[in-house]
Amino acid sequence: MYHESVNDKIGGKKLTVTYCPLCNSAIVFNRKLTYKGKEYMLDFGVSGMLRKSDLVMWDRQTQSWWQQLTGEALSGKLKGAQLDIVPSSIVSLNSFLDTYLRGKVLSTVTDGSARTI
């Protein structure tokens, strides 16, 4: 519940993992976007706003606002653009730990003292 948007790189692909606690939706997007012939590498954060009871994200590069459930830019320079959704799934922590023995879990600890489970 602490991390609603995380920018990361997995297997060389730059992704944003999003989670809306209000509607319990987790969606992963490719941060690389080509729109109107121009390429962007976007970093996302949370705007603090909701639309249709869903999280509204914003990108740091253009200040555009994005609907979390659809990946569509709602306003700003990239209005109308569509992020590519990356297939993902929600699993329990136990299932994750059983499947990915060396997996890392994002922590609420931000002082560097968090450990790998």
C-alpha positions as CSV (number, residue, x, y, z in Angstrom):
1,M,0.0,0.0,0.0
2,Y,3.0,2.3,0.3
3,H,4.2,2.2,-3.3
4,E,1.6,3.2,-5.9
5,S,4.1,3.8,-8.8
6,V,7.6,2.3,-9.1
7,N,10.0,3.0,-12.0
8,D,12.4,0.1,-12.6
9,K,14.2,-1.9,-15.1
10,I,13.7,-5.6,-15.6
11,G,15.7,-7.6,-18.1
12,G,16.8,-4.4,-19.9
13,K,13.2,-3.1,-20.2
14,K,12.3,0.1,-18.4
15,L,8.9,-0.3,-16.7
16,T,6.6,1.4,-14.4
17,V,4.7,-0.8,-11.9
18,T,1.5,0.8,-10.7
19,Y,-1.0,0.0,-8.0
20,C,-4.2,1.7,-7.1
21,P,-5.2,0.8,-3.5
22,L,-8.8,2.2,-4.0
23,C,-9.7,-0.1,-6.9
24,N,-7.0,-2.8,-6.1
25,S,-5.6,-2.7,-9.7
26,A,-1.9,-3.4,-10.4
27,I,-0.8,-2.7,-14.0
28,V,2.7,-2.6,-15.5
29,F,3.6,-0.2,-18.3
30,N,6.5,0.1,-20.7
31,R,8.0,3.5,-20.0
32,K,9.3,3.9,-23.6
33,L,6.7,5.7,-25.6
34,T,6.6,6.8,-29.3
35,Y,4.0,9.5,-29.9
36,K,3.5,11.7,-32.9
37,G,6.9,10.5,-34.3
38,K,8.9,11.4,-31.1
39,E,10.4,9.0,-28.6
40,Y,10.1,9.5,-24.9
41,M,11.5,7.6,-21.9
42,L,9.1,8.5,-19.1
43,D,9.4,8.4,-15.3
44,F,6.0,8.3,-13.5
45,G,4.8,9.5,-10.1
46,V,1.4,9.8,-8.5
47,S,-0.5,13.0,-9.0
48,G,-2.6,12.6,-5.8
49,M,-5.7,12.9,-7.9
50,L,-8.4,10.3,-8.7
51,R,-10.6,9.9,-11.8
52,K,-13.4,7.5,-11.9
53,S,-12.1,6.2,-8.5
54,D,-8.8,5.3,-10.1
55,L,-5.3,6.7,-9.6
56,V,-4.0,9.4,-11.9
57,M,-0.3,9.3,-12.6
58,W,1.9,12.0,-14.0
59,D,5.2,11.9,-15.9
60,R,8.2,13.9,-14.9
61,Q,9.3,14.7,-18.4
62,T,6.2,16.4,-19.8
63,Q,4.0,16.8,-16.7
64,S,1.2,15.0,-18.6
65,W,-1.5,13.2,-16.5
66,W,-2.3,9.5,-17.1
67,Q,-5.2,7.2,-16.2
68,Q,-3.7,4.2,-14.3
69,L,-6.3,1.7,-15.5
70,T,-6.0,2.4,-19.2
71,G,-2.5,4.0,-19.6
72,E,-4.0,6.9,-21.6
73,A,-2.7,10.4,-21.2
74,L,-5.5,12.6,-20.0
75,S,-3.9,16.0,-20.3
76,G,-0.7,17.8,-21.1
77,K,1.7,17.5,-24.0
78,L,1.1,13.8,-24.5
79,K,-2.8,14.0,-24.2
80,G,-4.2,11.1,-26.2
81,A,-1.0,8.9,-26.1
82,Q,-1.3,5.3,-25.0
83,L,1.2,3.4,-22.9
84,D,1.9,-0.2,-23.7
85,I,0.7,-2.6,-21.0
86,V,3.1,-5.3,-20.0
87,P,1.5,-8.6,-19.0
88,S,1.7,-9.2,-15.2
89,S,-0.2,-10.8,-12.4
90,I,-0.9,-10.3,-8.7
91,V,0.3,-13.1,-6.5
92,S,0.4,-13.6,-2.7
93,L,3.8,-12.9,-1.0
94,N,4.0,-16.6,0.0
95,S,3.5,-17.7,-3.6
96,F,6.1,-15.1,-4.8
97,L,8.7,-16.3,-2.3
98,D,8.0,-20.0,-3.2
99,T,8.4,-19.3,-6.9
100,Y,11.3,-16.8,-6.9
101,L,13.8,-17.9,-4.2
102,R,16.1,-14.9,-4.8
103,G,13.3,-12.5,-5.5
104,K,13.3,-9.0,-4.0
105,V,10.4,-7.3,-2.4
106,L,10.0,-3.5,-2.3
107,S,10.0,-2.4,1.3
108,T,8.6,0.5,3.3
109,V,12.1,0.9,4.8
110,T,13.8,3.7,3.0
111,D,17.0,4.1,5.0
112,G,18.9,1.3,3.3
113,S,18.5,-1.2,6.1
114,A,16.0,-3.4,4.2
115,R,17.1,-6.9,3.5
116,T,16.3,-9.3,0.7
117,I,13.8,-11.9,1.8
